[in-house]
Amino acid sequence: MRAALDGGVPGSLPRFRREWAMAATSTPPSVCLREATQRKLQRFSELRGKPVAAGEFWDIVAITAADEKQELAYKQQLSEKLKKKELPLGVQYHVFVDPTGAKIGGYSQRLPNASALGKIFTALPLGSPIYQMLELKLAMYIDFPCHMNPGILVTCADDIELYSTGESEFIRFDKPGFTALAHPSSLTVGTTHGVFVLEPFDYLGYRDLEYRCCHRFLHKPSIEKMYEFGAVCRPGSFLQEDLAGGDTPSLKLDPEYVYTDSLFYMDHKSARKLLAFYEKIGTLNCEIDAYGDFLQALGPGATVEYTRNTSNVTKEESELVDMRQRIFHLLKGTALNVVVLNNSKFYHIGTTEEYLFHFTSDGSLKSELGLQSIAFSIFPAIPECSNNKSCIIQSILDSRCSVAPGSVVEYSRLGPDVSVGENCIISGSYIITTAALPAYSFVCSLSLKMNGHLKYSTMAYGVQDNLKKNVKTLSDIKLLQFFGVCFLSCLDTWNLKVTEKLFSGNKTCLSLWNARIFPVCSSLSDSVTTSLKMLNAVQNKLTFSLSSYKLMSIEEMLAYKDVEDMITYREKIFLEITLNKKQSDLDIS
């Protein structure tokens, strides 16, 4: 069974200096990467809506949900995709909800337009109908099942891995234990990822694909730790692409780098071992991370010290260290095989800033993946002269509205008198009245089901605001910022009093995430208009009273979200765009 899920002595390794060499006549790496990516997309496209043969694709595709509301949202979206034949057929698609209690799954607080319907259903400016992260993941891993022994592949919902393995070579997952992909990265990137300390390996020449053994795995290590444990590679001179991004190779001296993680595979035996352990202990009462707590236990150089390091843990529970140590002893001695992908790229789109950069400004990802400035939308063409374009995804925009460079609009309708400033995110919104959205605005509308009635609320704040930052007492909320302004000052602007009722949920964890500041309205357009007024009041130092409105926090919006209505709204946009495209094709013919 194959499944895809969302989902020695320290420092004793000898330093190893790798010499990379490429023939000057070889195909530039970016061209190989682009061609390999397009081949995978084409192969997946051919499987969409068609029954797959045994062994041709995954047996099971499993997605993990944080709670029952998210589980329902995922199941409804999967059902729609299968109905519209956007996924291969004959595959078991499952959603598994986390048990009650401690969990590592979250609600995309760093990219809230993915919060309501899930990161794995994040829309991409690609394809017709558009791809979401789920389809892209399945496309990029299209070659894996045919070269994989029974086991489980674990991946995240907010990253993109692109890779080229050379002609007629495929990644094999056929070794006992765990197998992980590794990508060359800067030391700075390594501090926020997992880093592999590889066993020495002699060879001559450059290869896109290498099979290596891992001595030990470091989880989000400091740069000092990378040096201490021998994770840093120091290659000699080699031919690589000009840093300006051209396709002509030129001689460069590559700086020091490390190999960082992305997805990993565990064979059937290892998966059964973990399942038996879980069934034995029963309910987990602490946060266990599949990357940090599984991979750090692997390889001959693994030691138990990491189990006491809780610096990367969201919430430290009393049982955490003991549970980590039990997992360490369970997995100790298990091999960690590493597939080194020297010609690969790892992109993370889990934050608002990453999302905006990769969808608008980043020419590399656009070229490699074939991203579009206007994807399955009705909107006049964007001038090609701009390097920092806007991005429109499954939306209907009047020809007279304007969207500034660097902004993304998804699943929305914008009228003729709407102007969107630079670096904004607009999601699920309907703006028909005159409106000017200030630069760096985040505007996302949700349908709500309250006491059996359909309502709407729109979260509106700054894309650079930190929704996760929290304080413990009301007297400290002055430390929070909304659109770059002291939150206490914003409350005065909105005529709101500082009381415990201002926040939902945990009263000792006060943040913009659980602040009751967003108005509930009877129509989608009124919801957006009202939230934009509160945003503009803060930016322009005006007064706009919210005291007469029913107010909700983002936390509460997600609890009351009406998934069916949001999907229906997207479907109406989809149908209108489809009809428009058919009419355009008839007019041309």
Helices and strands as residue ranges (DSSP letters): E 2-5, H 29-47, E 60-65, H 68-83, E 92-97, G 112-114, G 119-121, H 133-140, G 145-147, E 151-154, E 159-163, E 178-185, H 187-190, E 194-198, E 209-219, H 223-228, E 237-241, E 249-253, E 258-267, H 268-281, I 290-295, G 304-308, H 320-331, E 336-341, E 344-348, H 352-356, I 357-361, H 363-369, E 374-375, E 391-393, E 396-397, E 402-403, E 408-410, E 413-414, E 418-420, E 425-427, E 430-431, E 435-437, E 441-450, E 453-462, E 470-471, G 474-479, E 481-482, E 485-486, H 487-493, G 500-502, E 510-511, E 518-521, H 524-540, E 551-552, H 554-560, H 563-588
